[in-house]
Amino acid sequence: MYVSPYVTRMGHLSIRDLQRISGEAIAALPGPTAIKSGDRTIGLLVPLKRPDLERLAATLARAEALAEGRDVAADDDALSGFGEVEPTNWTREAVEALRRERP
């Protein structure tokens, strides 16, 4: 399966361009775009894209299917040699429990 990268090679915008560009034009940019003042890059404009909820749901379903039958305790034990690490059990229930736990 090929996953296209989010960051794509883009030209740049000048400060003057940035003053004239609309929100719709920014949203239509294919990826991060350098903001330049003369020859100096002074910033990076990253358009925020709406997530494809169907694609996200399909990815979560695929991850859950791949995780079936996994020994979560063995995974966590294998990672324990690296010190404190994030848990590997990211089921929906685990994520909801974490959200309730953290302010």
Protein Blocks (a to p, Z undefined) as FASTA:
>chain_A
ZZddfbdcdddddfklmmmpcfklmmmpgbdcdddehjbcfbdcdddddddfklmmmmmm
mmmmmmgopafklmmmmmmmnopaddfblcfklmmmmmmmpZZ
